[in-house]
Each structure stands twice: as structure tokens, then as C-alpha cells.
């Protein structure tokens, strides 16, 4: 993703973004949350969004910035960090499959002189934090020039794996060889490090770009004959990525969890009676070919963190409606449900009026706390956790996190 593109999609993907007043009155605040719950933060490395603050810092400075962010998580009584370790078909560990990330040194493939993922696991655990290794499966680059990739990059060795779309390069999810490679690259980190979970974000097939077509004709001709439509074939490709990754994790490191953070709208009710009462312009089932509802119902993943990045009362995607819908999906499945929270919107220029109120985020936790299925919250992202815009996170701590909580197993 570009600097904020995955979250920007969560803003722009709605057919209308007219702000609405938050719920008339928040329910009475609880004194604190349960003793065991998810209190997480995403720590994004793509485009140096959260960390490192810029490419090319010394190893000592990178490490200091990382531990400072971990300390801020502890300060706000969080207990889990989702660290992005494979932002663009690269690595924040010495991978034998993919180059060192350019976001460390400024040059893709250049050794940064230390092992960020190894250090992150050690330092997180020393602070009582869980470390979830966050991988983006198919994004290669935020540009369309393979020549800008390091010469040893797999995308240059296998140009037939690559699709140009929307100003970016992607691996083609329809090729079995691509899926096998992506899984191998991800599972290398699981084999090397005692990460507490593997975490995927919302990018599977890319978000739709008006007037452009994702060119997977050859792959579909070669591998799609058994399917009723290209869309069904694409969803099956992503289903295989999910189930095969889950199996690989269980084999390599039993007890390590697998979670996914999708765009929050599976389908609108106008499209599918099983969908949410929303009017989003993007639906994960139809546009990203990610059947997120099925993954939860079949318990293919250990947890799901829908990115519910709208305020209570939003006219197109109401926070209250989406929490209720996801709670119903997760009920009785064994898949844990956590809610992705838009801390980055607190006080942001151009955000609806509700987000200028430091209590909006706290109201989210009050509302979600009415559902037994909601086991916690994850905040986007680390830079905002450190800055605490409007004091919104401090308000959450005062209202809901008065005591520390053990992260879920």
C-alpha cells in the first residue's frame, strides 16, 4: 500500500461518506475490560509509514525507534503488535527467497546490518507483548517498472508471474507457482522465529481501479476451466492461499495463530441478503475475491479483524451495524473476532465531525463490549499510538483499559 492507501480505500470505498452524528448517547461506560482480550496495534513499514521513520537510518537508530514504539504500546496497556515484515515482496529478516526491504536502507536488497524481525520478537516478548508477523501476499511494488527491482528479485526472474495494475506491480494469484512461492516465503519467517501469529491485511486481488482490467487471461485459460466464472476461480485461488498457509503454520509451529484483517464489508445486503446493511462501493467477496465470511464460518483462520473504520451512525457503513454483523458471523464458529479501529482518523483533517471528538473511539469500545463475540480491538496504527491524537487513545485507556489484559491465546 502507499502511505495510507489501504485505509484510504476504507474511506473512499463508500458510495457516500456524508458524516452523521454519533449515536445519540453512548451507553454507560464500563470500569474496565476483561482480564483477557486483544489490545493490538498495527506497525506499518510500507513507505516508512510508521517505522523506520525514514530509510537509511543506522541500525542503532532503527532499533531505538522500534523499541520506542513497543514501549508506547506498553504505556497504553496494549498487548499485541502486528509488525509488517513483508510489505512489498521483500523482507525484514534475512530471507533466502526475497530481498531485504528498501524501507530499511533505501536500497532494496542491501543488508541493514541487523535482523529487525528477530529483534522485534525478542524485544516484544521481553515487554510482555505478542508479536504477530504481518505479511502482504501479492504486492510487489508501488510502481510499474520491474527494472527498479533488485536484479535478484523473483519478479525479475519470473516476469510471467507479474501483473501491472493501478500503477503497481502484483504477483498473479491465479498461478499455482506464485501461490507456492508466496507461501514458502512467508513460512520461512515462521520456521525461523517464534512469532505468535501470522497476519494478513486486506489486499488479495487488488482494489478495483476504474477503467483498468487485472490481466490474468492466460492464467484463467490455463487453470480456470473447472469454474463457473472467473470470479469463482479467483475466490478459489485466495481460498487456497488461506487454507494452505494455515496448514503450513500448523505443521511448522503448532500453536502459532493465523489471522486476517479484511475490509469490513463482505457484501452489502442489497447484493446479498446475508450481507451487512451497508452501502459500500467495494465488497470483499466481489471486488477483492476474498470470501471472508466463509473463512470465519469454516474456522479456516484463528481470528479476524475487520477494518471497521467508520464512526457510529455513518450513513453508508455504520460502525454499530458492522460490529453487529460480524458478531453474528463469528458466533459459534471458534474464530475469534477483534475489531480494527481507525485511530488514525481521530482529529484528522477532513474526517467527519465525530472524529473530532476524543470520545468517539471510546464509544466504539463501549458499543462493541455489548457483544460476547468481540474479543478486543486493534488500532491503526503505531504512529498514532505514539502521538495519541486528541488524546483519543488516552480516553480509551481511562474508560476501558484501567487494568492490563492478557492477550488471547
Secondary structure, 3 states (H helix, E strand, C coil): CCCCHHHHHHHHCECCCCCCCCCCCCCCCCCCCCCECEEEEEECCHHHCCCCCCCCCCHHHHHHHHHHHHHHHHHCCCCEEEEEEECCCCECCCCCCCCECHHHHCCCCCCCCCCHHHHHHHHHHHCCCEEEEEECCCEEECCCCHHHCCCCCHHHHCHHHEEEECCEEEECCCCHHHHHHHHHHHHHHHHHCCCCEEEECCCCCCCCCCCCCCCCHHHHHHHCCCCCCHHHHHHHHHHHHHHHHHHHHHHHCCCCEEEECCECCCCECCCCCCCECCCECCCHHHHHCCCHHHHHHCCCCCEEEEECCCCCCCCCCCHHHHHHHHHHHHCCCCCEEEEEECHHHCCCCCCCHHHHCCCHHHHHHHHHCCCCCEEEEEECCHHHHHHCHHHHHHHHHHHHCCCCCECCC
